[in-house]
Amino acid sequence: MSTNGKDYDGPILECKDLSISYFTRAGEIPAVVDFNLTLRQGDSVGLVGESGCGKSTVAMAIMQYMGHNGGIVGGGIVYKGRDLATLSEEELRQLRGNEIAMVYQEPMAALNPSMTLGRQLMEVPLCHEDITEEEAYSRAIKILADVHLPDPERVMNSYPHQISGGQQQRVVIAMALLSNPSLLLLDEPTTALDVTVEAGIIELIAEIAKKFNTSMIYISHNLGLILATCDRVNVMYSGQVVEEGTVDEVFDHMRHPYTKGLFSAIPLPGADKTARPLVPIRGQLPLPHERPPGCYFGPRCDHFAEGSCNSGLIHMTSVSGEAGHGVRCCRWDEIDWDAYRPEGVGGATITEGERVLSINKMRKYYEIHDNSIAALIKGNRVRYVKANESISFDAMESQTVAIVGESGCGKSTFAKVLMGLETATDGEVIFKGEDVSNYPVQKRTPKQVGSVQMVFQNPFDTLNPSHSVGAQLARVIKKFGVESDKHKIEHRVMELLDLVKLPRDFARRRPRQLSGGQKQRVGIARAFAGNPSMVVADEPVSALDVSVQAAVTGLLMDIQRDFRTTLLFISHDLSLVRYLADRVVVMYLGHIVEQGATDEVFSPPYHPYTEALLSAVPIADTSIEKKRIILEGNLPSVINPPKGCPFNTRCQRKVGSICETEDPPFVEDVSGHVISCHIPMEELRKVEPVIKTHREEDQPAAE
């Protein structure tokens, strides 16, 4: 078999009528049904859909990594004219990593923590090719330069934990490319990364595909990433491809109700939480052994027709006038999409009330004791991690304030001080008229603790697996003194389940019996069990599917409206922030660099960092034109931050030495919109909008 594919001019990959099942004690579990895909040299195809729809199963089948209980039960996978099922273990071993490579979701899980990165990179060509260690080292250095890693020699001598998450993912991509594979599989390669790092990785992947003419299959639930990286897209639902075509065809002329549902559940630039709210897909993905007859999407579809949609197997049909655009729906040409206006969630205006929270020049430093010989000689044994530096902002009753920025900018540290998990080093945190900056949670009254609650990022790790949902909610109600009578507590538990739209019999279930979205609803119920005045939501939907995200976001808005709760929303998803927040606070390296009303922050004038954040957001809209700004370098150390403006080491608009020597002033654009920058406001106002739309009905003044 060829090792580089240059002498092979046929399809790189063909999946023909592919069906994959797993065999358990309960019987056969059909994971993927009737999957078809043809990939030629240099092609890139995206696989999108909810968790559990079979995307990763297809990738694992291509790699022949299905384990002992998984197998192909119908059709086949042909790579460069050869059926992968006929290859021996040794042939497959030579194929993997050499001709077919895979980049996984979590880079730390793909790297060996006990080996240097150089040794791990060199293993790839040493294992697959007859070359010397010197040649392998030279190849590894070159590929690290190709993926734009600074100082490749240092990276080669580093261990995985000694470089950042974005750099780890670049090393994993470099490892996958070392043997110039013909086929690259990418399974959610940017999910765990900051939006600015993600933008760099996306650009890198596009550059790699062009340079090496590599064929790619990109698996993601982020439709914006698919638009940025792929030529074609396959939309999967419950193990089947329900729509396929070019990215432009599927994004602009979608024909399957499920595809339409996915797009209605994500906040595009034209979305508005009152005028055009998000629309979650009702119900849940069916389990493989519980799929309905006919169309698998039928029970969740607003266009379901008894007798036609459930009468038999639905086949893929071609969309007239669009070669290569197929849809698995028997009613696609009957639906009037222009007249279809599904009801969204959380679509009501909320009037803001009095000031609830006032942060005044709050600082949080952590002491580090350095006992090294160098520190002893210099007399500099105590150093400080400056996590938060002079933070000031207000939050009103019923208001949603979003705090955005990269990992390490101080968002979660501020939340910990507010919650009492940490105490402030300096400044004030005035909550409902009382300074709580130096009150740890142990010294706060149950009423104080209950009035500020938190919804955490990962619903899988925040519930006790040993206790039922009802018991965990009851404990919070009793702990915060909301109720003490057993029957009243039980009644309150049922009210909370009603509040988050879960059946009351879920009180008897344990967390393992719930889906991710259901667990997060329990997390929200727990946060509201103490009747809080303020809820801190730390990336509350980032671990959820897009449709579940829309439902949970709508739920938070509904509860906020009913209880007039102040919501602090910590997130790196600026599309969701644009949709949900009333005010935005932009943080960088412990400093607030910009704050104001959402429309003000998302329109010029911008702080250069805000501008870079906005340009990095992947948007699933072909009518959008976006300015390209890729931040160079990494976030500086909070132990030794740069002098002057904290952003000066990465700023694309740096004006000179003043940025390196003097703290930037706070300049007010309009009342409440403040930017910390040396660039004069007149010049910042002249900056072109980052996001422009070419669709007439979505032409805001400065999107």
C-alpha positions as a printed Julia matrix, in Angstrom:
703×3 Matrix{Float64}:
   0.0    0.0    0.0
   1.25   3.52  -0.78
   2.48   5.48   2.22
   1.68   8.95   0.95
  -1.12   8.45  -1.56
   0.48  10.63  -4.25
   0.21   7.84  -6.82
  -3.46   7.19  -5.97
  -6.0    9.38  -7.78
  -9.27   7.75  -6.65
 -11.39   8.62  -3.58
  -9.34   8.67  -0.37
 -12.27   7.31   1.66
 -15.61   5.72   0.85
 -18.18   4.73   3.44
 -20.84   2.69   1.62
 -24.17   1.93   3.35
 -22.2    1.7    6.61
 -23.99   0.29   9.66
 -22.2   -0.07  13.02
 -23.48  -1.87  16.13
 -22.28  -2.57  19.64
 -23.14  -5.86  21.29
 -23.99  -5.85  25.0
 -25.7   -8.18  27.44
 -28.96  -6.44  26.57
 -28.46  -7.27  22.88
 -27.39  -5.4   19.76
 -27.22  -1.59  19.95
 -27.36  -0.12  16.4
 -25.17   2.99  16.71
 -24.91   4.06  13.04
 -27.35   3.17  10.25
 -26.91   3.55   6.47
 -24.0    6.05   6.54
 -22.54   7.13   3.2
 -19.57   9.39   2.56
 -17.07   9.91  -0.27
 -13.93  11.92   0.42
 -11.44  12.9   -2.29
  -7.92  14.27  -2.0
  -8.03  17.68  -0.25
 -11.75  17.49   0.59
 -13.01  18.5    4.03
 -16.32  17.24   5.42
 -17.95  18.23   8.7
 -20.06  15.87  10.82
 -22.51  17.75  13.05
 -25.31  16.79  15.39
 -26.18  16.29  19.04
 -24.18  14.08  21.4
 -25.02  10.43  20.8
 -25.9   10.82  17.12
 -22.96   8.65  15.96
 -20.31  11.18  14.83
 -17.44   9.81  16.92
 -18.54   6.23  16.25
 -17.95   6.82  12.52
 -14.46   8.19  13.26
 -13.63   5.23  15.48
 -14.84   2.84  12.79
 -12.56   4.51  10.23
  -9.65   4.09  12.66
 -10.84   0.52  13.41
 -10.91   1.38  17.13
 -14.36  -0.02  17.98
 -13.21  -2.38  20.71
 -14.2   -6.0   21.22
 -17.95  -5.36  21.4
 -18.28  -3.09  18.36
 -18.33  -3.97  14.7
 -19.5   -3.17  11.18
 -22.75  -5.07  10.55
 -23.53  -3.66   7.12
 -21.71  -1.95   4.25
 -18.03  -1.13   4.55
 -15.23   1.43   4.72
 -12.9    1.57   1.74
  -9.62   3.49   2.08
  -7.75   4.08  -1.21
  -9.54   1.16  -2.81
  -9.04  -1.34   0.05
 -11.67  -2.5    2.52
 -10.37  -1.71   6.01
 -12.15  -4.79   7.42
  -9.85  -7.05   5.37
  -6.59  -5.61   6.74
  -4.53  -7.43   9.35
  -3.65  -5.9   12.72
  -0.12  -5.15  11.49
  -1.43  -3.45   8.33
  -3.83  -1.38  10.44
  -1.04  -0.42  12.83
   1.06   0.83   9.92
  -1.95   2.73   8.57
  -2.83   4.51  11.82
  -0.68   7.53  12.47
   0.99   7.14   9.1
  -1.75   7.5    6.5
  -4.77   8.05   8.75
  -4.29  10.28  11.79
  -6.69  11.53  14.46
  -6.74  14.63  16.68
  -8.76  14.11  19.83
 -10.88  16.5   21.88
  -8.7   16.69  25.0
  -4.99  17.16  24.22
  -3.79  16.16  27.71
  -5.5   12.77  27.28
  -3.58  12.22  24.03
  -0.14  13.09  25.44
   1.96  10.97  27.8
   2.68  13.12  30.91
   5.86  11.16  31.73
   7.62  11.69  28.37
   9.03  14.82  26.79
   7.08  16.14  23.84
  10.11  15.66  21.61
  10.32  11.94  22.38
   6.57  11.54  21.74
   6.8   13.35  18.41
   9.86  11.39  17.28
   8.09   8.07  18.01
   5.74   8.61  15.06
   8.3    8.52  12.2
  10.58   6.1   14.09
   7.68   3.66  14.4
   6.39   3.96  10.84
   9.5    4.72   8.77
  13.07   3.5    8.46
  14.85   6.68   9.58
  17.47   7.66  12.16
  16.84   9.5   15.43
  18.58  12.58  13.99
  16.19  12.61  11.01
  13.2   12.1   13.31
  14.34  14.99  15.51
  14.78  17.25  12.5
  11.3   16.32  11.21
   9.75  17.02  14.62
  11.42  20.45  14.86
  10.17  21.35  11.36
   6.57  20.27  12.03
   6.49  22.27  15.29
   7.49  25.33  13.26
   4.76  24.48  10.71
   2.1   24.65  13.46
   3.5   28.03  14.59
   4.84  26.99  17.97
   7.45  29.48  19.22
  10.88  28.12  20.17
  10.46  24.51  18.9
  13.67  23.44  20.68
  12.19  24.4   24.06
   8.91  22.62  23.25
  10.83  19.45  22.3
  12.46  19.4   25.75
   9.23  20.2   27.64
   6.72  17.89  29.27
   3.01  18.33  28.42
   2.18  20.15  31.68
   4.82  22.77  30.96
   2.98  24.27  27.99
  -0.49  25.83  27.64
  -3.63  24.05  26.44
  -3.49  25.75  23.04
   0.14  24.74  22.64
  -0.69  21.16  23.68
  -3.34  20.99  20.96
  -0.85  22.3   18.39
   1.61  19.57  19.44
  -1.14  16.95  18.99
  -1.9   18.33  15.52
   1.84  18.32  14.71
   2.03  14.69  15.84
  -0.86  13.8   13.56
   0.84  15.51  10.6
   4.36  14.14  11.06
   3.96  11.45   8.41
   1.95  13.67   6.06
  -1.25  11.58   6.34
  -3.74  11.4    3.5
  -6.68  11.53   5.94
  -6.99  13.58   9.13
  -9.85  13.02  11.58
 -10.55  15.85  14.04
 -12.93  15.08  16.92
 -13.96  18.35  18.63
 -10.32  19.55  18.61
 -11.03  23.03  20.04
 -13.81  22.42  22.6
 -11.56  22.82  25.65
  -9.76  25.92  24.33
 -10.28  29.68  24.7
 -12.02  31.39  21.81
  -8.8   33.26  20.86
  -6.75  30.04  20.9
  -9.56  28.3   19.0
  -9.35  30.93  16.25
  -5.64  30.25  15.85
  -6.19  26.48  15.7
  -8.96  26.88  13.09
  -6.7   28.99  10.91
  -3.9   26.47  11.41
  -6.13  23.57  10.31
  -7.2   25.47   7.16
  -3.56  26.3    6.39
  -2.5   22.68   6.9
  -5.22  21.35   4.61
  -4.08  23.7    1.86
  -0.35  23.09   2.35
  -0.43  19.29   2.56
  -3.62  18.74   0.47
  -4.9   16.6    3.35
  -8.44  15.2    3.33
 -10.26  15.98   6.57
 -13.3   14.86   8.55
 -14.13  17.48  11.17
 -16.48  16.42  13.99
 -18.11  19.25  15.92
 -21.36  20.49  17.45
 -20.21  24.05  16.67
 -21.73  25.01  13.33
 -19.57  28.14  13.12
 -16.42  26.01  13.13
 -17.78  23.84  10.32
 -18.4   26.97   8.23
 -14.81  28.1    8.85
 -13.11  24.75   8.12
 -15.19  22.56   5.77
 -16.37  22.39   2.16
 -19.22  19.94   2.8
 -21.29  18.99   5.83
 -23.23  15.9    6.92
 -25.91  16.51   9.56
 -26.39  13.39  11.7
 -29.34  12.44  13.89
 -29.69   9.2   15.86
 -27.09   7.33  13.79
 -28.3    8.54  10.38
 -27.24  11.33   8.04
 -30.43  13.39   7.64
 -28.98  16.11   5.39
 -25.8   16.45   3.32
 -24.42  18.96   0.87
 -21.98  21.83   0.49
 -21.73  24.15   3.48
 -23.46  26.95   1.54
 -26.32  24.68   0.42
 -27.0   23.28   3.88
 -26.52  26.56   5.78
 -28.49  28.77   3.37
 -31.08  26.31   2.01
 -31.55  23.75   4.78
 -34.29  21.25   3.99
 -34.5   18.96   7.03
 -36.48  20.06  10.13
 -33.64  18.83  12.36
 -31.07  21.02  10.58
 -33.46  23.96  10.95
 -33.84  23.09  14.64
 -30.07  23.15  15.19
 -29.77  26.62  13.64
 -32.77  27.95  15.57
 -31.11  26.87  18.84
 -27.88  28.89  18.39
 -27.55  32.66  18.91
 -26.64  34.16  15.53
 -25.88  37.92  15.31
 -29.5   38.73  14.38
 -30.97  36.85  17.35
 -32.6   38.85  20.15
 -33.81  37.46  23.48
 -37.05  39.44  23.29
 -37.81  39.89  19.58
 -36.2   36.71  18.16
 -35.6   34.25  21.03
 -33.85  30.91  20.68
 -35.95  27.85  19.91
 -34.81  24.59  21.54
 -35.69  21.27  19.9
 -38.29  19.66  22.13
 -37.82  16.17  23.57
 -34.63  14.14  23.55
 -32.56  12.03  21.19
 -34.03   8.49  21.23
 -31.87   5.66  22.52
 -30.68   3.4   19.66
 -32.94   0.5   20.68
 -35.95   2.84  21.12
 -35.94   4.55  17.73
 -39.45   5.16  16.35
 -40.64   3.61  13.08
 -40.08   5.66   9.96
 -38.38   9.0   10.56
 -36.24   8.89  13.71
 -36.81  12.63  14.22
 -40.62  12.27  14.0
 -41.51  12.59  17.73
 -39.6   15.91  17.95
 -40.65  17.35  14.58
 -43.23  20.15  14.19
 -43.95  18.92  10.65
 -44.64  15.27  11.5
 -47.51  13.73   9.48
 -49.12  10.49  10.67
 -49.09   7.8    8.03
 -46.32   9.25   5.86
 -43.51  10.05   8.3
 -43.87   6.77  10.24
 -44.9    4.33   7.53
 -41.46   2.9    6.68
 -37.76   3.55   6.25
 -37.05   7.09   5.03
 -34.45   7.23   2.25
 -32.09  10.03   1.29
 -33.51  12.05  -1.62
 -31.83  14.67  -3.81
 -32.84  18.31  -3.6
 -33.8   19.49  -7.08
 -31.43  22.07  -8.57
 -28.68  21.41  -6.01
 -26.41  18.57  -7.09
 -25.04  16.71  -4.11
 -27.57  18.19  -1.66
 -29.56  15.33  -0.13
 -32.18  15.18   2.61
 -33.73  12.26   4.51
 -37.28  13.63   4.81
 -40.47  12.69   2.97
 -42.02  16.17   3.41
 -39.06  18.48   2.72
 -40.63  19.95  -0.44
 -44.01  20.56   1.28
 -42.8   22.7    4.2
 -43.26  26.47   3.93
 -40.17  27.63   5.81
 -41.03  31.33   5.31
 -44.29  30.89   7.22
 -42.79  28.7    9.95
 -42.39  30.73  13.17
 -41.81  28.42  16.15
 -42.18  29.85  19.65
 -38.91  30.66  21.4
 -37.96  30.64  25.07
 -37.5   33.48  27.54
 -38.9   36.1   25.18
 -40.06  38.86  27.55
 -38.6   42.23  28.55
 -37.39  42.54  32.16
 -37.3   45.92  33.91
 -34.19  46.48  35.99
 -34.52  47.39  39.67
 -32.25  48.83  42.37
 -28.51  48.28  42.72
 -27.81  44.84  44.28
 -24.03  44.57  43.9
 -21.32  47.22  43.92
 -17.66  46.26  43.45
 -15.24  49.07  44.34
 -11.52  48.69  43.5
 -11.51  45.06  44.62
  -8.13  43.3   44.57
  -7.27  39.66  45.08
  -3.64  38.63  45.46
  -2.25  35.21  46.36
   1.08  34.92  48.2
   3.74  32.55  46.85
   6.78  31.71  48.96
   9.86  31.07  46.82
  12.58  29.13  48.71
  14.95  28.84  45.78
  18.61  29.91  46.16
  18.11  32.74  43.64
  15.2   34.13  45.66
  17.22  33.89  48.9
  20.12  35.81  47.34
  17.84  38.54  45.96
  15.79  38.7   49.17
  12.64  38.26  47.11
  11.11  35.18  48.75
   7.49  36.38  48.75
   5.84  36.98  45.39
   2.24  37.66  44.5
  -0.22  36.24  41.99
  -2.28  39.29  41.01
  -5.52  37.49  40.11
  -7.78  40.58  40.32
  -6.49  44.16  40.07
  -8.79  47.05  41.06
 -12.11  45.59  39.84
 -15.08  48.02  39.85
 -18.6   47.54  38.48
 -22.26  47.43  39.56
 -25.13  45.01  39.0
 -28.83  45.81  39.32
 -31.86  43.72  40.3
 -33.11  41.55  37.36
 -30.05  42.48  35.31
 -27.77  40.01  33.5
 -24.12  41.06  33.66
 -21.71  38.97  31.58
 -18.03  38.68  32.55
 -15.92  37.6   29.57
 -12.25  36.97  28.85
  -9.72  34.2   28.29
  -8.88  31.53  30.87
  -6.66  33.02  33.56
  -8.08  36.55  33.28
  -9.6   36.45  36.79
 -13.3   35.79  36.11
 -13.65  32.77  38.4
 -11.42  34.33  41.1
 -13.82  37.26  41.36
 -16.74  34.81  41.58
 -15.0   32.98  44.46
 -14.62  36.24  46.4
 -18.29  37.07  45.84
 -19.33  33.59  46.98
 -17.1   33.76  50.09
 -14.84  30.93  48.91
 -12.03  33.52  48.97
 -11.65  36.88  50.74
 -10.56  40.08  49.01
  -7.07  41.49  49.52
  -8.34  45.07  49.21
 -11.4   47.05  48.13
 -15.12  46.5   48.68
 -17.72  43.95  47.6
 -21.0   45.51  48.69
 -23.91  43.1   48.34
 -27.35  44.44  49.32
 -25.76  47.24  51.34
 -23.24  45.08  53.24
 -19.51  44.72  52.54
 -18.86  40.96  52.26
 -15.33  41.2   50.83
 -13.71  39.86  54.02
 -16.45  37.45  55.06
 -15.5   33.86  54.18
 -18.44  31.53  53.59
 -17.91  29.91  57.01
 -18.66  33.24  58.74
 -21.68  34.14  56.63
 -25.19  33.49  57.89
 -27.37  30.89  56.1
 -29.39  33.8   54.69
 -26.24  35.46  53.28
 -25.0   32.18  51.77
 -28.41  31.36  50.3
 -28.8   34.81  48.74
 -25.74  34.32  46.46
 -25.7   30.96  44.73
 -23.8   29.41  41.84
 -24.53  27.27  38.78
 -21.33  25.44  37.88
 -19.92  24.61  34.46
 -19.95  20.83  34.58
 -23.28  19.29  35.67
 -21.67  15.83  35.77
 -19.27  16.69  38.6
 -21.41  18.9   40.84
 -24.09  16.44  41.99
 -23.5   13.75  44.63
 -23.87  10.4   42.8
 -24.88   8.61  46.02
 -27.93  10.77  46.82
 -31.22  11.2   45.01
 -32.1   14.49  43.33
 -34.82  15.15  45.91
 -32.47  14.56  48.85
 -29.89  16.98  47.44
 -32.48  19.71  46.92
 -34.01  19.1   50.36
 -30.62  19.47  52.03
 -30.15  22.93  50.5
 -33.65  24.05  51.55
 -33.03  22.95  55.14
 -29.43  24.24  55.27
 -30.4   27.77  54.24
 -33.36  27.91  56.62
 -35.98  28.24  53.9
 -38.13  25.51  55.48
 -37.68  23.17  58.43
 -40.89  21.14  58.38
 -40.44  17.82  56.58
 -43.67  18.12  54.55
 -42.98  21.74  53.59
 -39.48  20.79  52.46
 -40.91  18.01  50.29
 -43.45  20.43  48.84
 -40.68  22.94  48.08
 -38.63  20.22  46.32
 -41.58  19.53  44.02
 -41.98  23.26  43.33
 -38.31  23.47  42.37
 -38.65  20.54  39.96
 -41.69  22.28  38.45
 -39.63  25.48  38.2
 -36.93  23.82  36.07
 -39.51  21.84  34.07
 -38.56  18.35  35.29
 -41.12  15.64  36.18
 -41.73  15.36  39.92
 -40.79  11.67  39.97
 -37.2   12.78  39.2
 -36.93  13.49  42.94
 -36.36   9.75  43.43
 -33.74   9.45  40.67
 -30.0    9.52  41.12
 -27.74  11.7   38.91
 -26.57   8.73  36.8
 -30.17   8.29  35.57
 -30.27  11.82  34.13
 -28.98  13.32  30.89
 -26.51  16.22  30.88
 -29.26  18.79  30.3
 -31.4   17.3   33.07
 -28.45  17.38  35.49
 -27.86  21.04  34.72
 -31.55  21.74  35.39
 -31.11  20.1   38.8
 -28.06  22.32  39.31
 -30.2   25.38  38.55
 -32.94  24.13  40.9
 -30.34  23.71  43.64
 -29.04  27.25  43.05
 -32.55  28.7   43.41
 -33.49  26.54  46.42
 -32.25  29.21  48.87
 -34.32  32.01  47.24
 -31.16  33.86  46.06
 -31.03  37.52  45.11
 -28.06  36.78  42.85
 -26.94  33.73  40.88
 -23.42  33.37  39.5
 -23.52  31.15  36.4
 -19.98  29.96  35.54
 -20.07  28.63  31.95
 -23.42  26.94  32.74
 -24.15  25.61  29.22
 -20.71  25.03  27.65
 -20.84  21.27  28.37
 -24.28  20.87  26.75
 -25.58  20.28  23.22
 -26.79  23.35  21.33
 -30.49  22.49  21.68
 -30.1   21.79  25.41
 -28.12  25.04  25.68
 -31.07  26.94  24.23
 -33.52  25.27  26.63
 -31.34  25.87  29.72
 -30.65  29.49  28.67
 -34.38  30.09  28.25
 -35.03  28.47  31.62
 -32.55  30.82  33.35
 -34.24  33.8   31.73
 -37.73  32.61  32.75
 -36.67  32.1   36.38
 -34.86  35.44  36.42
 -38.0   37.19  35.18
 -40.26  35.47  37.74
 -37.94  35.97  40.76
 -36.23  39.23  39.66
 -32.84  37.6   40.26
 -29.57  39.28  39.3
 -27.53  37.0   37.04
 -23.74  37.16  36.73
 -22.95  35.17  33.61
 -19.3   34.07  33.26
 -18.58  32.85  29.74
 -16.18  32.8   26.8
 -19.07  32.25  24.33
 -19.54  35.79  23.05
 -22.43  34.8   20.77
 -24.41  33.69  23.81
 -23.28  36.75  25.76
 -24.48  39.01  22.92
 -27.86  37.31  23.07
 -28.34  37.04  26.84
 -26.55  39.88  28.66
 -27.7   43.42  29.45
 -24.19  44.58  30.37
 -20.76  43.16  29.58
 -17.54  43.35  31.61
 -14.41  42.43  29.6
 -11.46  41.22  31.71
  -7.82  40.69  30.78
  -5.07  39.56  33.16
  -7.06  40.54  36.26
  -8.03  43.98  34.92
 -11.33  45.27  33.53
 -10.42  46.69  30.11
 -13.95  47.55  28.95
 -17.49  47.57  30.31
 -20.84  48.86  29.15
 -24.25  47.95  27.78
 -24.1   44.91  25.47
 -24.85  46.84  22.26
 -22.14  49.36  23.17
 -19.46  46.75  23.85
 -20.3   44.82  20.65
 -20.09  47.96  18.48
 -17.21  50.39  17.87
 -15.45  51.92  19.73
 -13.83  48.76  21.1
 -10.9   48.09  23.37
  -8.33  46.28  21.12
  -8.77  43.14  23.27
 -12.56  43.21  22.9
 -12.07  43.64  19.15
  -9.83  40.54  19.07
 -12.31  38.51  21.14
 -15.18  39.4   18.79
 -13.15  38.51  15.7
 -12.39  35.08  17.16
 -16.04  34.02  17.56
 -17.06  31.39  14.95
 -20.44  32.36  13.48
 -22.64  29.91  11.57
 -23.91  32.43   9.02
 -22.63  32.62   5.44
 -23.79  36.25   5.15
 -21.38  37.38   7.87
 -18.09  39.02   7.0
 -15.68  39.09   9.93
 -12.47  41.01  10.53
  -9.47  38.7   10.96
  -7.46  39.33  14.14
  -5.33  36.5   15.53
  -3.7   37.32  18.86
  -0.04  36.36  18.96
   1.6   34.9   22.04
   0.12  33.67  25.3
  -1.47  35.37  28.27
   1.4   36.83  30.36
   2.17  35.47  33.82
   0.02  36.86  36.65
   3.12  36.56  38.89
   5.1   38.91  36.64
   2.55  40.92  34.63
   3.79  43.47  32.07
   4.2   47.08  33.12
   1.91  49.71  31.69
  -1.12  48.36  29.85
  -1.59  44.65  30.69
  -2.49  43.96  27.04
   0.56  45.67  25.49
   2.47  42.42  24.8
  -0.25  41.15  22.43
  -2.01  44.33  21.28
  -2.6   44.71  17.54
  -3.05  48.51  17.97
  -0.13  49.32  20.28
   0.69  53.04  19.94
   4.22  53.13  21.4
   6.33  53.09  24.54
   3.57  54.74  26.59
   1.71  51.41  26.45
   4.71  49.72  28.11
   5.34  52.26  30.84
   2.07  53.9   31.95
  -1.23  52.47  33.16
  -3.95  53.29  30.62
  -6.67  55.76  31.68
 -10.37  54.9   31.79
 -12.08  56.82  28.98
 -15.87  57.08  28.74
 -17.49  56.78  25.32
 -21.08  57.33  26.44
 -22.53  57.15  29.94
 -21.64  53.73  31.39
 -19.43  52.6   28.46
 -15.82  52.78  29.67
 -12.61  51.66  27.91
  -9.16  51.46  29.53
  -6.76  52.37  26.71
  -4.08  54.9   25.67
  -5.6   55.21  22.19
  -7.7   58.42  21.99
 -11.46  57.82  21.91
 -11.73  59.68  18.58
  -9.46  57.07  16.97
 -11.26  54.12  18.61
 -14.56  55.44  17.18
 -13.09  55.24  13.65
 -12.43  51.48  13.91
 -14.5   49.42  11.47
 -17.06  46.98  12.97
 -15.64  43.49  13.49
 -18.8   41.77  12.28
 -20.69  42.86   9.17
 -23.7   41.16   7.66
 -24.68  41.2    3.97
 -28.25  40.1    4.65
 -30.51  43.15   4.4
 -33.05  42.22   7.1
 -30.23  41.8    9.65
 -28.48  45.14   9.04
 -28.07  46.72  12.48
 -26.17  49.97  12.79
 -22.97  48.28  13.92
 -23.29  44.56  14.45
